[in-house]
Amino acid sequence: MKHYFIINPTAGKKDSSKYLVEEIERAFVGVDDYYQIYITSGPKDATQYVKAVCETLDQPATFYACGGDGTINEVVNGIIDSPYAHLGIVPVGSCNDFNKSLPNAPFLDIKSQIEGSVMLVDVIKVNDVYTLNVANIGFDANVSDDCNRIKGKIGVKLAYNLAIVHNLLWKMKSHARVYVDGEELSDGVFLLMVAANGTNYGGSYTCAPKAIVNDGLLDFCLVKKVSRFQFVRFIKYYKDGSHVDHPETKGLVFYQKAKNIKVIARKPISVCLDGDDYKMKEIDISVVPNKIKLIIPKNKSNVKNSSESVSEN
C-alpha cells in the first residue's frame, strides 16, 4: 500500500503542518510502505495533485486529507475516478463536521491510520461535482459566498458576522421548483435546503440528524420562507437537530430520505459544497452508494479516540 498525505497548512486555527510531518515520519519508522507528504499551496491544489498521482497508480493507495471538510472535498474530487484510491481523514480543520458522522476512532493517530480498515461510504454528486458531507442551497450558502468574498480583507470572524446581517436584511428567501425522486415537492420561495450524507455542517448545525453515511440515501431538508422572528427561534432547533420533528417547526420543515433531488431556479442561486461556493440554476443532486473506500483507523487501548483538531491543542 502506498500512502499520500495531503496537508492543508491553512486549515484550522493555526498551521499544523510541522506537527503532522513529524507525526507521519515517526509513524513510518520500521514500516516498509511507501509514503509521500504534500503541502498544498492554494485552493484546488489538492485535487490537482491527487488526480495526477491517481493517473500513475497500478496498485492500492490511500490519500489522507489532513485538514478540514474543504480539504476532504478536494481530495474526494481527486480520487473519485480511481479504482485504486482510498480516502483517509486526519481532521485538523476548524470544524471537522464529516467526522461527527463516523465511528469513534483515533483519526489523529497516524500509526492507527496506516493500520486501519476500509469502510465503504456514499458520496453526493451535484451536477458534475462531488461532495462527501453536505450540499446546501439558499440562505446559508449565500452567507458562505458573501463571507468568502470579503474575509481576505477583514478577517473570517467579522466577514461571517457581516454576511449573516446582510442576508438577514436582504436575502431571506430564494425561489425554485424542487423535485424529490421525480415528484414535485414545491414551486416557490424557501429559506434554505440541504442534501446531506453526514449529520452536521457549519461547525454547530445538525442539519440532518437521521443521516447515515452508507445507507445509499440522501437526507433532504427544505425549510420554507420564515420571518426574521421565526428565524431566530428556528436556528436553535436547527443546531441540535430537533427542527425535523419539533412542534414549533411543523409546517416549516420538510425532511425526507431520497436518492435524487432536482432544483430548478429562476436565476442562478448559491450552492455550497463542503465550503466550496457555486452559482447554479439547474441543480441535479444524487447519491452514489458505496463509492468511497474510507479508512477507519485501528482502535488501540493506549490511543485516545478523538476527532478534535490539533490546531486547538
N, C-alpha and C positions, 0 to 999 in steps of 0.2 A: 504493500500500500504506500502510495506517495501522499505527502501532506503539504498543503499550501496554506499559509497563514496570511490573511489579508487584514492589515491593521489600519484602521482609520484614526490618525492622530488627533483629529478634531472632535471625535466622539466623546461624550461625557463632559464633566466639569473641568477636567484637566487632561493633558496629554499623558496617556498611559502606555505609550509605545515602548519606552525604555524598560519599564517593568515587564511588559509582555515578552519582549525579546529575551530578557534574562530567564523568564519562566519557561519559555519554549526551549531554549538551549539547554536548560537544566533537565527538562523532561526527556530529552532525546539522548542524554548521556547513557551509553551502553545499549542504545536501540539502533538496529541496523537500517530501519526505514529511512527513506529519503525525505527531507523536508526543505522547504523554502519559505522565507519570510519576505513579504512585500508590503511596503508602507505606501498608502495611497497619497496622491498629490492634489486631488480635487474631485468634484462631482463626476460621476460616471467612470472614473478611472478604474475602480474595482471591477466593473462589468467588462470593460475592455481588456483588462489584464486576464481575468478569468476565462473569457471567451478565447483569447489567444492560446492559453495553456490547454484548454479543453480540446482544441483542434489538433494538438500533438499527442493526446492520450491514446494508449492502446492497452491500458490496464486501469483498475480502480484507483481513484484518488479522492481525497477529502479536501474540500476548500472551507477553511474556518473563517467565518465573518467575525472579526474582532472589532466590535463597535456596537452601535445601537440598531434599531429597526431599519433605519435607512441603509446602513451598511449591509445588513442581511438582504434587503431588497435588491441591492446592486449585485450581490453575489448570486442570488437566485436567478436573476435575468442573465447572468453569465453562464450558469451551468445547465440551464433549462433544456437545452437540446442534446446534452451529452449523456450517452448511456453508461459512462464510467464514473460520472461525478457524484460525490456525496456532499452533503452540507453539514458543516459543524458550526456551532454558535458559541462564541466567547463573549458574553454580554457585558460590555464595558461602556455602554451608552448612558444617556441621561434617564431614559425610561425603561428600555428593555421589555416592552409590552408583550411581544410574542412569547417570551419565556414564561409568562404568567399562565399560559395555556399548556405548558409542557410538564412531564413528570418531574418530581423533585429529584434533582441530580446535581453533582458538583461541576457545573458548567465552567467555572473559573479555574478548575484544576486541569492543567494541560495533560498531565500523565493519565488522568481519568478519561480525558477526551480521546487520546490515541488508543486506549484500551476499550473504548465504548462499543455499543452495539447499534444496529440500524433499526429505525422506526420509520415506516412509510407515512408521509403526511400529504394532505391535499395542498393545492395551490390555487389561487384565484387568477383567472385570465380576464383582463379588461381590454377589449379590442385586441391589440397585438402586443400588449404589455402584461407582465406577470407581477403579482404581489402576494406575499405569503400571509400577511396578517389581516389587514382591513383595507377596503376601498370605501372612501366616504365622499359624499356629494352634498353640496349646499353650504349651509352656514359655517360649519367647522372647516370645510375645505376652503371657503372664502377667507376665513381667519388665517389659515396656514399660508395661503397665497400672499395675502397682504403682509403678513409678518415676514416671510422670506424675502420679500422685495425691499423691505426697509431695514432689516435687522443689521445689515452691514454698516449702516450709518449711525444707528442709535443704540445698538445692542439688543440682544434677544428679548430680555425681560420687558423693556419699555416698548419694543416693537409689538410684542404679543398683546400687551395691555391696550395699546392704541388700536390694534387690529380688532380686538373684541369690541371696544367702544364704537369704532367706525361701523362695524357690522350690525351692532345693536341699533344704531341710529338709522342706517341706510340700507342694510342688506339682510333683513329678517326673513326674506322669502325668495324662493326660486320657483320656476314654473316648468313642468314636464309631464309627459304621458309615461306611465310606468306599467310594465308588464311583468308578471311573475309566473314563470313556467308557461308562458304563452297566453295567460289570461290577463286581461286588462284590469289593473288594480285601481288606478286613479288617473285623472287628467285634470291637473290643477296646480295650485300652489302648495309648497311644503317648506318646512324649516330645514330639515336635513334627512339624509338616508345613508345607511351603511350596509354593505355586503361583507360579512365577516367570516373568517376562518378561525381566528382567535377571539378571545373574550374581551380583551382590553385594548385601548389605544389612548393616545394623548396624555399618557402618564397617570391619569387618575379617573378615566371614564370606562365603566364596564358596559360597553355598548351592546354586547351580545352574550349575556350570561349563560346561555344554553349552548354556545358554540363548542364543537369538538373538532380538533384539527385533522381527524382522519375518518370522519363519518360519511364522506362523499357528498356533503351538502353545504350550502351557504346558509348562514343565519342572516336574514334580511330584516332590517328595521327601518321603517319610514315614520317620521314624525311630521305631523301636519303643521300648518301655519299656526303660530301661537302669538299672543300679545307679549309685550315685554314683561308684564307682571307674571303671566303664566310661565314665561321662560325662566325667570328666577326660581320659581317653585319646581319646575321640571328638572333643572340641572342637578339638584341634589339627588333625585331619583336616578338620573342618568349616570351619576357617579357610582352608585352602589349596585346598579343593575336592576333595581326594583321597578324601573319605568315600564317593563314589559307586562306587568300584571298589577300595578298599583291602582287602587280605585280612583285616585286623582288624575291619572293619565288615561283613563278609559275614554275611548273616542278620539284620542290624540295620537296614539301609537299603534302602528300595525307591525306585528312581529311574526315571521314565519320562516321555516326552513324550506329551501328551494334549491334547484340546480341551475337555474338561469334567470337573470334579471335583465330586462331591456328598458332603457331610459331614452326617451326622445324629447329633447328640449327645443324651445322656440329659437334659442340662440346658444352659443357655446357657454357652458357653465363650469364652475370649478369642480375638479375631481382631484382628490388627494390619495395617493397610493403609498402607504407607509412613509409619508413625509415628502414624496415627490409630487409636485403640483402640475396639473394639466388643465387645459380648456378643451371640452368635448361637447359636441351637440348630440350625437348619437352614441350611446354607450351600451355595449354588449358585455355583460358580466356573467361568467360561467365558472363552475368549479371543475378542476382537473383532478380526479381522485388519485391518491397514492403516487403522485408524480415525483415527489422529493424524497430522496433517501437521506433521512436526518440522523445524525449521530447523537445518541443519548449516552453521556459519559457513564463509565462504570462506577457504581457506588462502592465506596470503601469505608470501613468503620472509622478510620482515622482522618477522613476528609470531610469537612463541613459541606453540607448541601446548601448551595446558595446561588442566587441569580443577581445578587446585589453588585452594583458597579464598583470596580476597584477605584474608580475616579472619585468615589465618595469616602474612601478609606483614608 
